[in-house]
Amino acid sequence: MAVPGTPADKQGQPAQSMITSHRRRASFDAIPYLFVAPQILLFSVFMFFPLGYAAFLSLNSWDPFEAPRFVAGRNYVHLVSDPVFWYALKNTLVYVVGTVPLSIGLGLLLAIGLNRGMRFQRVLRSLYFLPVVVSGVVTALAAIWIFNDNYGLLNRLFQAVGLPRINWNSNPQWAMTSLIITTVWLRSGFCMIIYLAALQGIPKMLYEAAVIDGANRFQQFRSVTWPLLGAATLLLTIMNVIYSFHVFDLIFVMTGGGPGYSTTVLVQYIYNQAFTNGDMGYACAVAMALFVLILAFTIVQWLMSRRSELNG
């Protein structure tokens, strides 16, 4: 037995202190997980579990009135050969390409205009942002009144100035155009607010330096404003693309996916398969394809932004 103060006791003290420090560190490291535990639980209940269950159901043939029956990849084989699925995918991509650049571009123009001192600036900001806080169903009902073939506001205006009427509802091309116009009006206010916050965060000294160097307004925008709006543009691009991929209420109320399948998008096709045809398994297979599509786009967009940041 070592006597206190002897070399043997001095050698044991560092080891004992290391063990005590390790125990304290181990007990302290568990505290952050306690703080994030509620968020992990919420994500598990409302996101991870439904996603996993949908993936399981996509491998089954399931009528709501019968028990699921395992069919392996039969639903995915049917998806590849389903012409309506590819038609809905094409409509979704057209809708994405038509709405995302226009919404972001119009939001940027509004933000630049309202970022300068002008009268009624706060009133104009509120008016442009108002469609964002209105329900999508209410917006769709207002759009029906505007784009109606017979008594719509736009056709009345066209007739008043001597222009022919447009069959917004019965013509497949114009039906998609009316959806794109309504979506741009609905979403540009949100893009404007994000860009306004980003513009107000740009230091004024950068513009002063650009003026000293002889840069005009376009050169200031190209060399100062646009590069510093990169983070806001990336955020808006991802959010708008995801919104466009899973849009449902606007199209369901305005066109119902018609005429024919001309405005049927993937989410509405999922709804039709699940609740109209009662084929829950195939609907989940289409939903998983949509999930993979959105995930792939998000990853590609993130990698491109990371590469641009590293090269910059």
N, C-alpha and C positions, 0 to 999 in steps of 0.2 A: 504494500500500500504506500503510495507516494505521499510524502509530507508536503503540506502547502508551502509554496515558495521554492520547491526543488525544481530542477530542470524538467523532470517528467511532467510536473504539474503545468509548467510554462508551455510545454509542447501541446498539452491537451486543451489549453484555453483557446487558441486560434481555431482548432477543429470544432470546439463547442460553439464558438461565436459564429462560425460559418454555417453550422447546422441551424442555429437560431435565426440567422439572417435569411437563410433559404426558406425556412418555414414562414417567416413574416412576409417574404416576397410572394410565396405561393398563395398565402391567404389574401394578400392585397391584390393580386392579379385577378382574382375571381370577382372583385367588385365591379369592374366595367361590364362584365357579362350580365350582372344583375340589372344594370340600368337598361341594357338593350334587350333583355328578355321579353318585356311586353311587346316590343316591335317585332321580334322574331316570332312570337306566338301569333300575333295578328297576321303577319305575312304567311305563316304556315297554314292558318285556318282559312284565310280568304284568298290566298294566291297559290302557294305550293301544293296544298292538298287538292283544290279544284283542278289545277293543271295536271297533276299526276292521275287524278281520277278520270279526267277527260282523255288522257293518253291511254288509260286502261280501257275505257269504253270504245275508243276508236278501233280496238281489236276485237270488238264484239258486235253481234247483231242484236239490237235491243229495241223492242217495241215497249212503250211505256206501260203496257198492260201485261207484259210477260217478263220473265227473268232474262238477264243478259246471256247470250249464247256465244261462246268463243269461236271466232272465225279466222283468227290469225290476221294476215294482211289483205284479206279479201276487200275490205273497204278502201284500202289504198290502191289496189288494182282497179277497182271501179272508178276511183277518183281520177286516175290517169286517163282512162278512156271515156270520161264523162264530158261531152261537149259543152254542157251548160256550165260546168265548173270553169272551164277555160274561157268561156264567154264572160262569166262573172269576174274572173281574174283580169281579163283585158279591160273591162269596164272600170274595175278598181284602179288599175294602173293609169288609165286615161283620167280618171277623177283626181288621182294623186298629182299627176303631171300638170293638170289644169288648175288645181287649187293652190298648191304649195308655193310655186314661184310668184304667182299673182298676189297671194295674201301677204307674203313677206315683202315683196316690192312695194305694194300699196301702203303697207304699214310703215316701211322705211320713209316713203315720201311724206306721209302724214306726220311722222315724228320729226323729220327735218323741218317741215313747215311750222309745226307747233312749238318747236324748240326755240324759235326766234320770238322776240318780244312783239306781241300784237294785242289788239283789243279783243275782249271776250275769249281769251286763250283757255281759261278753265272751262268755260261753257262748251267750247268746241271739243275739248278733250272728253268731256262727259258725253257729248252727243255721239262722238265716234266710238266710244267704249260701250255705249248702251247696248248694242246688239249682243255683246259678250255675256251680259248678265241675264238676258232674256232666254227663256226656255227654247230649246230647239224645236219643239212642237209648235209653239206660238210663232216662231220665225217661219216655219214651214207653212202654217195657215195664212200668214201675211203674204208669203211668196205665191201661194195658190191664187190669191186675189189679184196679185200683180201680173202673173204670167198666164192667166186664164185665156183660152183661145177666143172666147166670145165676148166676155165682159171685163177682161183684164185691163189694168191701168195702162200697161205699156202699149197694147194694141189700140186703146182709145187715143193715146198720144200720137201713135203712128198715123191713125186715120185723120187726126186733127191737122197734121202737117202734110197730108197727101201721100203717105207711105203705105204700102200694103201690109196687111196683118201677117203675123207670124204664128204658125201652129206650134206653140211651145209644148203642148201636151201630147199631141198626136204624131209629131215628127220625131223620130228617134234622135237625130243629131241635135235638134233644138231642145229636146228634153234634157239631155246631158248638159247642154250649154246653160239652161236655166238653173240647174243644180250648182254648176260651177260659179255662176254669178252670185247666187244666194250665199254660197259658202264663203266666197271672198269677202262679201259684205259682212258676213257674220264674224269672220276671223281676223280681219285686218285691224280691228280695234285692239285686240290683244297683242298683235305684233307691234302696233304703235306704242303701247305702254312699255313693252320690254325695250324697244329701241330708244324711247325717251329716257328711260333710266340709264341706259348705256351711254347715250349722248351727253347727259348731264354729268357723267363721271369722267369725261375726257378733259384733261387739264387745258385751260385757256392759253397757257404759255406756248403750247404746241402750235396753235393757230397763229399766235403772234410771231413766232419764229418763222412760220411758213410765209406770212405776209412780208416779213423783212427780207426773205429770200426771193420775193417777187412772185409767189405762187398765186394764181387766181382761184376762184371758188371751186372750180372743177378739180384743179390740181390739189387743193386742200382736202377735198373729199376723197380723192383717189389715194393720196399719200398719208393722210392723217386719220380721217374719219373711218373709212372703210376697213383698214387693217385693225383698228382698235374695236371695231364692232364684230370681230370674228367669233368671239365666245357667244355673244347674243345671237348671231346668225346661226351658229351650230345648234344652240338650244332650240331656236324657233324651227329650224329645219326638222330636227328629230321629232319635236312635239307635233308639228303640223302633219308630217308624214304618218305618224302613228294615228293621229286623229282621222286622217283621210282613209287609212286602211280599215279602221273599225267604225266608220260612220254608218248609222242605221236610221235614227229617228227622222232626220231631214228627208232622206230618200223614201222612206216608208210612207210618210205623210204626203209628200209632194207628188210622187209618181207611182209609188207602189212597185217600183222595179220596171215599169212599162214605159212606153208601149212595147209589148213583147218582153224580151229580156234586155232591152237596150240600156236600161239604167240599173239592172240588177247587179249588186256588188256582192263581195264574198260574205259579209256579215248577214245580209238579207238572205242569201242563199242558205247559209247555216240555219237561220230562223225558219225558212220554208221547209227545209229537210227535217228539222227537229219537231216543229209544232204544227206544220200543215200535213206533211207526209208521215210523221211519226217515226222516222228512221233516225233515232238518236245516235246510233253507232256511226253511221255515215256522216252525220252532222259533226260529230266530234272529230272525225278524220279530216274534214274540211277545216275545222277550227285549228287542228294541229298544223295543217299546212299553212294557214294564215299566221300562226304563231312563229313558225320557222322563218317565214318570209320577213316578218317584222324584226325578228331577232337578227337575221342575216344583214338586213339593212342597217340596223343600229350598230352592229359590230364593224361593218365596213365604214360607216360614217365616223365612228370613234377612231378607227385606225388611221383614216385619212387626216383627221384633225390632229392626232398625235404626230404623224409624220410631218405635217405642215409646221407644227410647233417646234419640232426638233430641227427642221431645216431652217426655220426662221431664227 
